[in-house]
């Protein structure tokens, strides 16, 4: 049984899959449709009839191993510091006779020792935190905050995401996001395609955001998967071919 990420939307019913939801996954375009859509349509949105059973599973977060070298070094240095301070306090120079004549030196030594211990502990904690932030963890956090960075080959954001229009009439497959709010449009322009715009789809008589258009149907479907994979967008549809 195949797994897929929760949040994917069925192209037939627009249903958004949650964790442990079952569906049918297309091995041709990678889309997932609901079981009801499979029973009713008998094929994927792209027309493929070979679909396998799949379930929505959340991916397991990567665990970053804890470093122990710095911990043992800091513990050793702190133990040595405390041992030195203890031996210093028990030396003849800090005997009860001398403390009677100059008690201020004993308090000063205690204060200096306390400051050194606190400083060593704080330094160890700071080094531990900085070492735990590996480049992999930083890249993982960046990808979670900005899913467009998961597709380096696209080099998002782009000034134009679709194919160029050569001379003569050509069939183009437009990729739509069926949302009309300004925040989604600004998000797409900032992170994916700066030429995305809000328009009215005359074929269905409703507004949508046109993100890009491609001469290849396969490329249009692959791009729609990028839009569906972003939880802040979670919507995409490939329109019928149109000439322009």
trRosetta pair geometry for C-beta under 8 A, 3 or more apart (Angstrom, degrees):
i j d omega theta_ij theta_ji phi_ij phi_ji
1 52 7.6 -175 -131 148 47 105
1 53 5.4 -49 -126 99 92 96
1 54 6.4 152 178 -109 79 38
1 55 6.1 28 152 1 127 102
2 25 4.9 -78 79 38 146 151
2 52 5.7 98 -5 96 117 116
2 53 7.3 161 28 94 83 45
2 54 3.9 -37 78 -105 95 101
2 55 7.8 159 86 21 52 59
3 54 6.5 169 -91 -164 12 91
3 55 6.2 -34 -112 70 63 72
3 56 7.5 93 -164 -137 70 16
3 57 4.3 -42 -151 31 119 121
4 8 5.8 -34 144 3 123 149
4 17 7.4 45 95 88 113 158
4 23 7.7 -50 41 57 135 119
4 25 6.1 165 -43 -94 132 129
4 32 5.3 -160 64 -55 171 147
4 54 5.3 46 -7 156 109 134
4 55 7.7 168 28 84 76 27
4 56 5.9 -48 77 -103 78 61
4 57 7.5 110 49 29 32 72
5 8 6.0 112 77 -34 78 103
5 56 7.0 2 130 -148 17 84
5 57 7.9 -62 -98 70 33 52
5 58 7.5 60 -142 -115 65 45
5 59 6.9 -23 -104 -27 93 101
5 229 6.9 65 65 -133 148 83
6 17 5.7 -133 -138 110 59 86
6 18 5.6 23 -150 -158 120 28
6 19 4.9 -44 -71 -65 147 61
6 21 7.4 109 -117 25 90 107
6 56 4.3 86 -83 173 74 124
6 57 7.6 -165 -34 53 89 10
6 58 5.9 -27 8 -73 117 78
7 16 6.3 -15 -148 -172 36 103
7 17 6.9 -46 17 67 17 77
7 228 8.0 149 125 164 83 73
7 229 7.9 86 101 -142 115 36
7 231 5.3 -58 -156 -104 154 87
7 234 5.7 -95 177 -115 94 114
8 16 7.4 159 82 -149 30 60
8 17 5.2 2 60 31 79 119
8 31 7.9 169 175 -153 124 56
8 32 5.2 70 115 41 140 122
8 56 7.4 -160 30 -106 102 111
8 228 5.7 48 -136 157 69 118
8 229 7.5 -2 -92 -87 84 58
9 14 5.9 -10 -179 -154 114 48
9 15 6.9 160 -154 79 65 34
9 16 5.1 -32 -97 -94 79 69
9 17 7.5 -156 -86 0 28 79
9 228 5.7 -131 28 -138 92 108
9 234 6.1 112 -37 171 118 76
9 235 6.2 25 9 -102 164 50
9 236 7.5 149 55 32 123 71
10 13 4.7 13 95 47 129 87
10 14 6.4 -67 71 -10 78 10
10 15 4.5 18 22 48 121 84
10 16 7.9 -130 5 -66 77 26
10 17 7.3 105 -40 -44 87 93
10 23 7.0 -153 -88 -134 108 140
10 32 6.7 -80 -94 104 69 69
10 33 4.9 86 -145 -135 100 52
10 34 4.8 -28 -91 -20 159 89
10 37 5.8 170 179 -9 134 154
11 14 7.8 26 -144 -70 18 52
11 31 5.7 -15 -11 -170 123 144
11 33 6.7 -60 38 -91 79 93
11 44 8.0 55 47 180 128 73
11 45 3.8 -22 91 -59 141 156
11 237 6.6 134 -144 -113 92 77
12 33 5.4 47 9 -140 118 115
12 34 7.2 -118 63 29 112 91
12 37 3.9 131 71 -141 146 135
12 40 7.7 159 162 72 147 118
12 41 5.9 -123 -114 -27 150 147
12 45 6.1 -153 -55 -78 78 96
13 33 7.7 109 10 -159 96 81
13 34 5.6 -23 28 15 139 132
13 36 7.0 53 -54 81 153 112
13 37 5.4 -130 -21 -65 109 119
14 178 7.5 -65 -119 68 129 150
14 235 7.9 15 -144 -125 98 92
15 34 5.3 38 52 -53 142 134
16 234 6.4 23 -118 173 126 124
17 21 4.4 -154 -156 73 85 139
17 23 6.2 -73 -97 -24 134 137
17 32 6.6 -17 -31 106 150 136
17 34 7.9 -176 -80 -84 93 81
17 56 4.6 171 148 -65 119 143
18 21 5.1 103 55 -27 63 119
18 56 6.4 149 101 86 27 153
19 56 5.6 -133 -120 112 29 106
19 57 7.1 65 -145 -119 80 29
19 58 5.6 -26 -106 -29 117 101
20 55 6.5 -11 -144 -177 36 109
20 56 6.4 -53 9 67 18 88
20 57 7.8 68 -70 -86 49 60
21 55 7.1 163 82 -153 37 63
21 56 4.7 26 49 13 83 124
22 35 6.2 30 104 -45 97 120
22 53 6.7 -15 -169 -168 107 94
22 54 7.2 151 -156 83 60 44
22 55 5.2 -31 -100 -98 68 79
22 56 7.9 -126 -69 2 27 79
23 32 4.6 78 106 173 141 102
23 33 5.9 170 -176 81 111 32
23 34 5.5 -70 -117 -105 100 32
23 35 6.3 -131 -118 -42 46 68
23 38 7.7 151 -169 -28 64 123
23 53 7.9 153 88 -153 32 52
23 54 5.6 -27 72 68 77 91
23 55 7.7 147 23 -93 68 33
23 56 7.5 54 7 -39 110 91
24 32 6.9 157 77 -156 39 63
24 33 5.4 -21 61 61 94 85
24 34 7.9 14 18 101 85 10
24 35 6.8 117 -23 -94 96 54
24 37 7.9 -137 37 79 113 93
24 38 4.5 92 2 -80 146 140
24 44 7.8 -137 113 -82 108 82
24 51 3.9 55 163 142 111 130
24 52 6.9 153 -155 71 71 22
24 53 6.4 -45 -103 -97 64 42
24 54 6.7 116 -137 19 15 92
25 30 7.2 -18 -174 -157 96 40
25 31 7.5 175 -148 92 57 35
25 32 4.9 -26 -96 -99 72 84
25 51 6.2 159 70 -162 31 85
25 52 5.7 -28 59 63 88 77
25 53 7.7 27 14 127 87 9
25 54 3.8 57 -22 -21 117 145
26 29 5.1 10 104 47 132 79
26 30 6.3 -47 77 6 86 12
26 31 5.0 19 27 53 122 76
26 32 7.4 -145 6 -76 76 36
26 33 7.5 58 -34 -6 100 100
26 44 3.9 45 -86 -95 136 151
26 45 7.9 -103 -30 30 154 72
26 46 6.5 123 172 33 163 114
26 48 5.2 109 -153 71 113 129
26 50 7.7 95 -145 83 65 61
26 51 5.3 -44 -86 -102 56 93
27 30 7.8 37 -138 -73 19 49
27 48 7.4 -138 53 151 67 150
27 50 6.0 -45 34 109 114 102
27 51 7.3 -176 -6 -110 79 41
27 52 6.6 56 -46 0 107 107
28 44 6.8 -170 47 47 112 157
28 46 6.0 -138 96 86 124 141
28 48 4.1 174 12 -66 141 159
28 50 7.4 103 -31 62 102 96
29 44 6.5 166 36 147 113 147
29 45 7.6 -82 66 65 150 89
29 46 4.5 130 -18 -20 143 152
29 48 6.9 180 1 6 94 133
29 218 7.5 -146 -106 -135 93 68
29 221 4.7 -62 -149 154 124 145
29 222 7.7 -130 -155 -65 81 61
29 225 7.8 -172 162 -55 84 122
30 225 6.0 22 90 -104 126 147
31 44 5.8 126 68 -163 114 115
31 45 5.8 -45 100 29 165 112
31 46 6.9 148 17 -13 131 105
31 221 7.4 -84 -41 -169 115 112
31 225 7.4 -127 -78 -88 73 99
32 54 6.0 -98 -122 74 116 137
33 37 4.3 -107 171 88 111 132
33 38 5.7 138 101 -57 113 81
33 41 7.4 -71 169 47 158 133
33 44 6.3 -171 -17 -122 129 62
33 45 6.9 158 -73 -30 121 89
33 51 7.2 -41 37 -144 107 160
34 37 4.5 97 57 6 81 101
34 38 7.0 -140 98 -6 45 85
35 38 5.4 -50 -149 34 36 115
35 39 6.4 35 153 -18 66 103
36 39 5.8 -54 -149 37 32 109
36 40 6.2 21 155 -12 66 111
37 40 5.8 -61 -142 44 31 105
37 41 5.5 -3 171 9 72 116
38 41 6.7 -62 -119 52 20 86
38 42 7.0 77 -179 -89 52 26
38 51 6.6 -131 -119 82 119 147
39 42 7.7 11 -171 -65 15 65
42 49 6.6 -4 146 -130 80 100
43 47 5.8 -6 156 -158 136 29
43 48 6.3 160 -168 79 91 32
43 49 4.6 -52 -106 -89 92 70
43 51 7.7 156 -147 -20 34 120
44 47 6.6 -32 72 36 81 22
44 48 4.5 7 31 56 123 85
44 49 7.5 -139 5 -72 79 27
44 51 5.9 146 -57 -71 97 120
45 238 7.9 129 136 41 123 105
46 217 7.8 133 -140 147 99 116
46 221 6.1 16 -87 -103 124 155
48 51 7.0 121 111 -56 97 83
62 136 7.4 -86 115 144 151 120
62 137 8.0 -147 90 -95 115 72
62 140 6.5 -129 42 -101 124 156
64 132 6.4 105 121 -168 137 80
64 134 6.3 -179 -143 16 126 121
64 136 7.5 166 -104 83 105 111
64 137 5.5 -8 -75 -70 144 125
66 132 7.2 -13 -122 -106 63 108
67 70 5.9 47 119 15 116 101
67 71 7.4 158 111 -11 70 96
67 128 7.3 -165 66 -138 105 72
67 131 5.4 -52 26 127 152 134
67 132 7.0 -140 11 -77 104 71
68 71 5.2 -58 -156 38 52 118
68 72 6.1 47 151 -21 81 102
69 72 6.2 -60 -153 36 29 103
69 73 6.4 24 154 -16 65 110
70 73 5.6 -57 -147 40 34 113
70 74 6.1 31 158 -19 69 107
70 124 6.8 156 153 -152 100 80
70 127 5.4 -155 -164 118 146 120
70 128 5.8 -172 97 -84 136 74
70 131 6.3 168 -12 6 149 158
71 74 6.0 -57 -147 37 27 106
71 75 6.3 26 155 -18 63 109
71 124 7.5 90 -112 -176 47 118
71 128 7.0 59 -70 -99 82 122
72 75 5.7 -54 -144 38 31 111
72 76 6.2 33 155 -22 64 106
73 76 5.8 -56 -150 35 29 111
73 77 6.4 24 155 -15 65 106
74 77 5.8 -55 -146 38 32 107
74 78 6.2 32 155 -19 67 107
74 120 6.9 154 -160 164 90 94
74 121 7.8 103 172 -111 124 42
74 123 7.7 -177 -122 91 118 88
74 124 3.6 75 -136 -112 156 131
74 127 7.7 173 -64 56 129 130
75 78 5.8 -55 -146 37 29 110
75 79 6.3 31 155 -20 64 106
76 79 5.8 -55 -149 35 29 111
76 80 6.4 29 153 -19 64 106
77 80 5.6 -53 -148 36 33 112
77 81 6.3 36 153 -23 65 104
77 120 6.3 -153 112 -157 113 134
78 81 5.6 -52 -149 33 32 113
78 82 6.5 30 154 -16 65 105
78 117 6.7 76 -146 -138 95 79
78 120 5.5 163 -89 120 87 139
78 121 7.0 60 -100 -69 134 77
78 124 7.8 -41 -45 -34 120 148
79 82 5.9 -56 -149 38 31 108
79 83 6.3 32 152 -20 65 108
80 83 5.6 -56 -148 36 31 112
80 84 6.3 32 154 -21 66 105
81 84 5.8 -54 -150 34 30 110
81 85 6.4 28 154 -17 64 106
81 113 7.7 153 157 -152 98 82
81 116 6.0 -154 -170 127 137 121
81 117 6.4 172 112 -86 135 74
81 120 6.5 -166 -3 -23 162 163
82 85 5.7 -54 -147 38 33 110
82 86 6.2 34 154 -22 66 107
82 117 7.1 57 -73 -97 88 119
83 86 5.7 -55 -147 36 30 111
83 87 6.3 25 156 -15 65 106
84 87 6.0 -57 -147 39 29 106
84 88 6.2 32 153 -23 64 108
85 88 5.5 -55 -148 35 30 114
85 89 6.5 28 156 -20 65 104
85 109 7.6 153 -151 161 90 98
85 113 4.2 87 -128 -127 142 134
85 116 8.0 176 -65 62 129 132
86 89 6.0 -55 -151 33 30 108
86 90 6.6 15 156 -8 64 110
87 90 6.0 -65 -147 43 33 103
87 91 6.8 53 151 -47 65 94
88 91 5.8 -37 -155 0 35 118
88 94 7.2 69 146 -3 65 140
88 109 6.8 -152 123 -171 124 135
89 94 5.5 -85 -156 91 44 156
89 106 7.6 77 -135 -142 92 89
89 109 6.8 161 -88 121 85 138
89 110 8.0 57 -95 -75 126 80
90 94 7.4 -28 -41 69 6 112
91 94 5.9 75 64 21 74 92
92 95 5.4 -10 -160 -37 51 115
92 98 7.9 101 152 -10 60 133
93 98 6.3 -36 176 36 42 174
94 98 6.3 -105 -124 75 22 126
94 99 6.4 49 -172 -58 63 101
94 105 7.4 -138 -108 109 91 111
94 106 6.0 117 -151 -96 110 93
94 109 7.3 -63 -99 26 142 163
95 98 5.2 92 55 13 75 96
95 99 6.9 -140 98 -4 37 91
96 99 5.5 -55 -141 40 34 112
96 100 6.4 44 156 -30 64 100
97 100 5.9 -54 -161 24 29 113
97 101 7.1 13 150 -7 62 104
98 101 5.8 -62 -153 41 40 102
98 102 6.2 -31 169 40 76 95
98 105 7.8 -43 142 57 108 135
99 102 7.0 -85 -130 70 27 56
99 103 5.3 56 -180 -102 74 66
99 105 7.8 -127 -110 60 65 94
99 106 5.3 23 -120 -35 107 139
100 103 7.2 19 -115 -58 15 92
102 105 5.1 37 128 -1 109 112
103 106 5.9 -51 -166 29 53 113
103 107 7.0 45 147 -13 76 104
104 107 5.9 -60 -155 40 41 109
104 108 6.2 41 152 -23 72 108
105 108 5.5 -56 -146 37 34 114
105 109 6.3 36 156 -22 67 104
106 109 5.9 -54 -150 33 30 110
106 110 6.6 30 153 -17 63 105
107 110 5.7 -54 -151 36 34 113
107 111 6.4 34 152 -20 66 106
108 111 5.7 -55 -150 35 32 112
108 112 6.4 30 154 -17 66 105
109 112 5.8 -53 -146 37 31 109
109 113 6.3 32 155 -19 64 107
110 113 5.8 -58 -148 38 29 112
110 114 6.3 30 155 -20 65 107
111 114 5.8 -55 -149 34 30 111
111 115 6.5 30 154 -19 64 105
112 115 5.8 -55 -149 35 32 111
112 116 6.4 31 154 -19 65 106
113 116 5.8 -56 -149 35 31 110
113 117 6.5 31 155 -19 65 105
114 117 5.9 -54 -150 34 31 110
114 118 6.4 28 155 -15 65 107
115 118 5.9 -58 -149 39 30 109
115 119 6.1 30 155 -19 66 110
116 119 5.7 -55 -143 38 30 112
116 120 6.3 30 157 -19 64 107
117 120 5.9 -57 -149 36 29 110
117 121 6.5 27 155 -18 64 107
118 121 5.9 -57 -150 36 31 110
118 122 6.4 28 156 -16 66 108
119 122 5.9 -57 -147 38 30 109
119 123 6.3 31 155 -20 65 108
120 123 5.7 -55 -146 36 31 112
120 124 6.4 32 156 -21 64 105
121 124 5.8 -55 -151 34 31 112
121 125 6.6 28 154 -17 65 105
122 125 5.8 -55 -149 36 33 110
122 126 6.4 32 154 -19 66 107
123 126 5.8 -56 -148 36 31 111
123 127 6.4 28 156 -16 66 107
124 127 5.9 -58 -147 38 30 108
124 128 6.2 33 155 -23 65 108
125 128 5.6 -54 -147 34 30 114
125 129 6.5 27 157 -17 65 105
126 129 6.1 -57 -151 36 29 107
126 130 6.4 23 155 -15 65 109
127 130 5.8 -58 -144 39 31 108
127 131 6.2 27 159 -17 67 109
128 131 6.1 -60 -148 38 26 106
128 132 6.4 26 155 -23 63 109
129 132 5.8 -56 -147 32 31 112
129 133 6.9 27 156 -18 63 103
130 133 6.1 -57 -156 31 33 107
131 134 7.8 14 166 -66 49 74
132 137 7.5 -2 147 22 66 164
133 137 5.9 -122 -150 78 48 126
133 138 6.1 61 174 -57 91 98
134 137 4.9 95 54 7 78 98
134 138 7.1 -143 95 -3 42 87
135 138 5.6 -57 -148 38 35 111
135 139 6.2 33 156 -18 69 105
136 139 5.8 -57 -149 38 31 108
136 140 6.3 33 152 -23 65 105
137 140 5.4 -51 -146 34 35 114
137 141 6.4 34 155 -17 66 102
138 141 5.9 -53 -149 36 32 108
138 142 6.3 32 152 -19 64 108
139 142 5.5 -55 -146 38 34 114
139 143 6.3 35 155 -21 67 104
140 143 5.8 -54 -149 34 30 109
140 144 6.5 29 154 -18 63 105
141 144 5.7 -55 -150 35 33 111
141 145 6.4 25 155 -13 66 108
142 145 5.9 -60 -147 42 30 106
142 146 6.2 -30 170 37 68 101
142 149 6.0 -31 132 66 100 163
143 146 6.9 -83 -133 68 23 63
143 147 6.6 53 177 -110 68 44
143 149 5.3 -122 -104 81 67 107
143 150 5.4 84 -152 -68 111 87
144 147 7.5 11 -138 -70 20 73
146 149 5.1 65 102 -7 101 108
146 191 6.2 -159 -155 -133 97 124
147 150 5.5 -26 -173 2 64 119
147 229 6.5 -167 167 120 141 92
147 230 4.6 -180 70 -110 141 82
147 231 7.4 133 -31 13 147 75
147 232 7.8 -178 17 18 121 100
148 151 6.6 -64 -172 37 50 100
148 154 7.8 -99 -174 83 84 127
148 156 4.1 -100 170 97 118 149
148 157 6.9 17 153 -68 158 68
148 191 4.4 177 -14 166 148 100
148 192 5.5 -147 -112 -76 132 74
148 226 7.9 61 -117 177 66 114
148 230 7.2 13 -57 -93 71 131
149 152 7.3 24 -174 -73 58 72
149 156 7.3 -121 -73 65 43 107
150 229 7.7 -101 74 126 147 136
151 154 4.4 19 129 15 113 117
151 156 6.5 60 74 -6 103 117
151 226 6.1 -10 -44 -121 156 125
152 155 7.0 35 179 -70 48 55
154 158 6.9 -95 162 -33 86 126
154 161 7.8 12 -167 -135 114 94
154 226 7.6 53 -37 -115 164 161
155 158 6.4 86 94 -76 84 98
156 191 6.2 30 155 160 124 59
156 192 5.2 -36 -141 -117 128 46
156 193 7.9 -63 -128 -50 97 54
157 189 7.5 51 -155 160 140 38
157 190 6.4 -117 -71 150 154 28
157 191 5.6 -158 -74 180 107 12
157 192 5.8 -9 -119 24 81 6
157 193 7.0 -153 -160 -55 85 18
157 194 6.0 89 156 -45 118 91
158 161 5.2 124 72 -79 128 69
158 192 7.3 -25 27 163 83 45
158 193 5.9 -16 65 -109 89 61
158 194 6.9 -138 97 7 41 89
159 194 5.2 -37 -129 48 42 124
159 195 6.5 58 158 -33 54 103
160 193 7.0 33 -148 -154 23 95
160 194 7.6 -60 -56 56 42 84
160 195 5.0 19 -103 2 67 143
160 212 7.8 116 175 -119 63 95
161 192 6.6 6 -75 153 143 88
161 193 3.8 -62 -20 -101 125 121
161 195 7.1 -155 8 47 80 102
161 196 7.8 20 11 -58 127 88
161 211 6.4 -25 61 151 147 82
161 212 3.8 -86 94 -87 107 131
161 223 7.1 124 155 -149 120 139
162 172 7.7 38 -177 -159 134 120
162 175 7.9 -174 -88 20 103 104
162 212 3.8 168 -62 -171 87 84
162 213 4.4 30 -138 51 151 54
162 214 5.7 -139 -147 -65 82 60
163 172 7.4 -156 57 -123 110 99
163 213 7.0 -85 37 104 81 66
163 214 5.0 95 -10 -133 110 56
163 215 4.9 -68 71 -5 164 92
163 216 7.6 113 -44 8 145 82
163 219 7.7 79 -45 99 115 150
165 170 6.6 -169 -147 39 72 131
165 172 7.8 -36 -101 -68 94 136
165 244 7.0 -55 -132 112 135 84
166 170 6.5 91 50 -46 85 143
169 243 4.6 14 -174 -175 108 118
169 244 7.3 46 -140 -27 72 3
170 215 5.8 -48 166 -112 123 111
170 243 6.7 153 71 -142 28 70
170 244 7.3 -43 59 65 74 46
171 215 6.6 99 81 -147 67 69
171 241 4.2 4 -171 -177 110 124
171 242 7.2 135 -148 63 62 22
171 243 5.9 -42 -88 -85 55 71
172 213 4.4 33 168 163 122 118
172 214 6.7 143 -156 69 74 22
172 215 6.0 -51 -102 -86 63 53
172 241 6.7 141 63 -152 30 70
172 242 5.9 -36 61 66 84 74
172 243 7.5 131 12 -110 82 23
172 244 6.1 -44 15 40 129 95
173 213 6.5 165 78 -158 37 70
173 214 5.4 -26 59 64 91 78
173 215 7.6 114 12 -142 84 7
173 216 7.3 -72 25 90 124 28
173 217 5.1 117 -46 -104 159 60
173 219 8.0 142 60 69 123 79
173 220 3.8 -92 104 -36 122 165
173 238 5.4 4 170 -171 112 105
173 239 6.6 171 -164 65 60 67
173 240 7.9 -104 -123 151 75 13
173 241 5.6 -44 -77 -93 75 71
174 210 5.7 -41 -174 -141 120 106
174 212 7.5 177 -150 98 57 39
174 213 4.3 -29 -97 -100 68 97
174 220 7.5 45 56 -140 6 132
174 238 7.4 150 80 -156 43 53
174 239 4.4 2 61 35 93 123
174 242 6.9 -1 -13 26 111 117
175 210 7.4 112 75 -160 53 59
175 211 5.0 -52 97 60 102 103
175 212 5.0 12 39 59 116 78
175 213 6.9 -163 9 -82 72 42
175 214 7.3 39 -25 0 106 100
175 220 5.4 -170 -61 -161 98 86
175 223 5.3 -87 -71 101 163 117
175 224 5.2 -156 -138 -75 112 85
175 227 6.9 161 163 -10 121 144
175 236 6.3 -17 -173 -162 97 99
175 237 7.5 152 -157 76 52 40
175 238 5.9 -27 -100 -99 66 67
175 239 7.7 -143 -74 4 20 85
176 201 6.8 -1 -106 -69 156 134
176 208 4.3 18 -170 144 120 141
176 209 6.7 135 -162 71 65 50
176 210 5.9 -39 -101 -98 73 56
176 211 7.1 162 -113 5 19 87
176 236 7.2 143 80 -156 48 47
176 237 4.8 -23 64 63 98 91
176 238 7.7 172 19 -88 79 18
176 239 6.0 73 -14 -42 115 105
177 184 6.8 -154 131 152 138 128
177 188 6.8 -156 9 -74 158 150
177 196 7.9 13 18 -159 123 132
177 208 6.4 162 74 -178 43 89
177 209 4.3 -15 59 62 100 108
177 211 5.8 74 -17 -39 103 116
177 227 5.8 -136 -87 -171 104 140
177 233 5.9 -74 -135 -168 135 108
177 235 5.0 96 -159 95 74 101
177 236 6.0 -29 -95 -92 68 57
177 237 7.8 156 -91 18 22 78
178 206 7.7 27 -145 116 96 126
178 208 5.1 -44 -106 -118 52 108
178 209 8.0 -135 -60 25 13 77
178 235 5.0 -119 45 173 78 130
178 237 6.0 46 -35 0 110 124
179 184 4.7 6 110 71 135 169
179 208 7.5 65 32 -141 32 63
179 209 6.3 -15 66 0 71 116
179 233 7.4 -148 15 -155 141 64
179 235 5.5 132 -26 51 103 154
180 184 7.9 70 57 52 10 125
180 198 6.3 81 -143 -139 75 121
180 207 4.8 59 -101 105 129 120
180 208 7.1 -84 -73 -98 84 27
180 209 7.2 178 -98 -40 44 86
181 184 5.0 88 70 8 89 101
181 185 7.2 -160 97 -4 47 89
182 185 5.5 -58 -149 40 38 113
182 186 6.1 36 156 -19 71 106
183 186 5.9 -54 -146 38 30 109
183 187 6.3 33 153 -22 63 108
184 187 5.5 -54 -146 36 32 114
184 188 6.4 31 156 -18 66 103
184 209 6.8 -138 116 -24 109 154
184 232 7.4 175 -116 148 78 86
184 233 6.4 112 -152 -113 106 69
185 188 6.0 -54 -148 35 30 108
185 189 6.4 26 155 -14 64 108
185 196 6.5 -165 -152 115 74 113
185 197 7.7 44 -151 -133 120 26
185 198 5.9 -44 -97 -51 144 102
185 209 5.6 -167 -96 -109 85 132
186 189 5.8 -58 -146 41 32 109
186 190 6.0 27 158 -18 67 112
187 190 5.9 -60 -143 39 27 108
187 191 6.1 -14 171 13 65 116
187 232 5.8 -119 170 133 159 131
187 233 7.2 -161 104 -69 127 88
188 191 6.7 -78 -134 53 21 85
188 192 5.0 -45 -164 45 65 116
188 193 6.1 -18 158 46 94 81
188 196 4.7 -31 118 50 124 167
188 209 6.5 134 24 153 161 148
188 211 6.1 -105 -174 -113 140 103
188 233 6.8 83 -78 -98 99 125
189 192 7.5 -46 -73 56 11 72
189 193 6.8 -58 -107 88 46 51
189 194 5.1 67 -161 -126 80 47
189 196 5.5 -133 -72 47 76 104
192 196 7.2 48 86 -31 103 135
192 211 6.9 -16 117 -159 134 117
192 226 7.6 139 -126 130 130 124
192 227 7.8 44 -122 -89 170 81
193 196 4.6 102 90 -39 104 97
193 211 5.3 121 38 -172 145 77
193 212 5.8 -147 -101 -59 162 98
196 209 5.7 26 174 173 111 106
196 210 6.7 -177 -149 88 65 51
196 211 4.8 -11 -109 -118 111 55
196 212 7.7 -50 -86 -44 83 65
197 209 7.1 176 91 -150 22 69
197 210 6.1 -9 61 54 72 93
198 207 6.3 14 -178 -178 96 113
198 208 7.6 -179 -146 97 62 24
198 209 5.6 -42 -93 -97 61 69
198 210 8.0 153 -113 13 13 74
199 207 7.0 173 94 -147 28 71
199 208 6.8 -26 66 66 72 66
199 209 7.7 108 20 -125 74 25
199 210 5.2 2 24 -8 126 115
200 205 7.5 -2 178 -147 102 37
200 206 7.2 -171 -151 107 71 16
200 207 5.3 -46 -97 -93 65 67
200 208 7.9 110 -123 20 23 69
201 204 5.0 12 108 42 119 93
201 205 7.2 -72 89 -15 72 14
201 206 5.8 -7 50 62 102 63
201 207 7.3 159 7 -114 79 15
201 208 5.4 22 -25 17 117 117
201 239 7.2 -156 -135 -105 124 134
202 205 6.7 24 -156 -76 34 56
203 239 7.3 132 39 -156 145 114
203 240 6.9 169 -137 30 173 119
208 237 7.7 -67 -153 48 154 117
210 213 7.2 -6 -179 -47 112 97
211 223 7.5 -173 103 148 124 119
211 227 6.5 -163 -9 -80 170 137
211 236 7.9 -42 16 -123 143 94
212 220 7.8 -165 98 -122 97 76
212 223 6.0 -77 64 158 134 157
213 220 7.5 -5 -152 -105 39 115
214 217 7.7 169 94 -75 107 19
214 219 4.5 -139 172 93 156 112
214 220 4.3 -161 46 -64 119 84
214 223 6.8 153 -27 4 138 140
215 219 7.8 32 60 45 56 132
216 219 3.9 73 80 9 113 109
216 220 6.6 -177 94 -12 60 82
217 220 5.6 -54 -150 35 34 114
217 221 6.5 33 153 -18 66 103
217 238 7.1 94 -156 167 76 147
217 241 7.3 -62 -79 -69 104 108
218 221 5.9 -55 -151 35 31 109
218 222 6.5 31 152 -18 65 105
219 222 5.6 -52 -147 36 34 112
219 223 6.4 34 154 -18 65 105
220 223 5.8 -56 -150 37 31 110
220 224 6.5 35 151 -23 64 104
220 238 4.8 105 134 -127 117 121
221 224 5.5 -50 -148 32 35 114
221 225 6.9 42 151 -25 63 98
221 238 5.7 -47 -80 -41 66 151
222 225 5.7 -48 -159 24 36 115
222 226 7.4 40 145 -21 61 96
223 226 5.6 -44 -162 23 44 115
223 227 7.1 40 145 -13 67 100
223 236 8.0 -165 115 -161 67 141
224 227 5.6 -52 -155 37 43 112
224 228 6.3 40 148 -17 71 106
224 236 3.7 155 -163 147 84 131
224 237 6.8 128 -138 -37 135 6
224 238 5.4 -92 -45 -49 147 92
225 228 5.5 -54 -142 41 36 111
225 229 6.0 38 156 -25 67 108
225 236 7.3 -129 -52 71 20 157
226 229 5.8 -56 -145 35 27 112
226 230 7.0 27 156 -22 60 101
226 236 7.9 110 62 -79 56 159
227 230 6.2 -56 -156 26 32 107
227 233 5.0 -97 -171 123 74 145
227 235 6.7 -56 144 80 110 46
227 236 3.7 124 82 -74 123 124
228 233 7.4 -99 -84 99 19 103
228 234 6.5 47 -151 -142 50 36
228 235 7.1 151 -98 0 66 4
228 236 4.7 -93 -48 20 85 119
230 233 4.3 49 82 22 111 106
230 234 6.9 -116 88 -43 60 56
231 234 5.7 22 -149 -55 37 110
233 236 7.3 46 136 -51 118 91
239 242 7.1 -10 119 -14 120 110
